[in-house]
């Protein structure tokens, strides 16, 4: 009997092909950081989540619009919690003891993103949830409540049309030849229950479908579907049973690579992954003859890499050589 007791996701055959030297900007949920870190590790020109982790699509679009228009951020969303300064549109990694430090960090992220996106070939947007929180007074959507009192906010499920309309506002500002990859985070948001999570993910999926149908150069990558319908097992989750495990991330990365990378890029990745293992090797005895030979051989292999800059890696290994 030759049966496969599982279902696999059949991806569309025609995807744009990413070259090793193409610049890639990633925005969105924590899963975008998983893919972003993989791209960085493999020497792609990558900027990943310059505003920090953002879960809902409208906040992602608002921040991108702010960067593209070189707008000043909304200072009225700066809040002193009593312990630190925070901004409702930015991740907690931006939080600072001094207001001026937070402002400078925000301005730097906007300016850097504005400069980077002008030459970006690929924009990868990862949506985590369609649920948003609005400030009751201003009715503005926030990206992060920063543990402020719940009485300040009202919760809302975005509609498909709201998400699509928000996307339209930034699409016209982007470089005309940019290619956009949409995906939904495989992380389940079950704080409000499984039913609401399915409503949220379904809304995001329909919004992606509508955007893909209306605009050119839009491609959907099924990371959520791969997790739910291909892997489909709790052994592919971390201990919280919500986030994908390293094995799952690696599997989805492999699917992504096969779908989007040129043959030349895949060949480089194959060579580079062997060198990553060598770079991460930790010996029992650094001064041993065998390890010193290993270092010299690895340096020679790195010097043979012409596609990307490996000067930092070579310098790192040379520091370990004992003359």
Secondary structure, 3 states (H helix, E strand, C coil): CCCCCCCCCCCCCCCCCECCCCEEEEEECHHHHHHHHHHHHCCCEEEECCCCCCCEHHHHHHHHHHHHCCCCCCHHHEEECCCCEEECCCCHHHCECCHHHHHHHHHHHHHHHHHHHCCCCEEEEEECECEEEEECCCCCEECCCCCCCHHHEEEEECCHHHHHHHHHHHHCCCCCCCEEEEEECCCCCCCCCHHHHHHHHHHHHHHHHHHHHHCCCEEECCHHHHHHHHHCCHHHECCCCCCECHHHHHHHHHHHHHHHECHHHHHHHHHHHHHHHHHCCCCCCCCCHHHHHHHHHHHHHHHCCCCCCCHHHHHHHHCCCCC
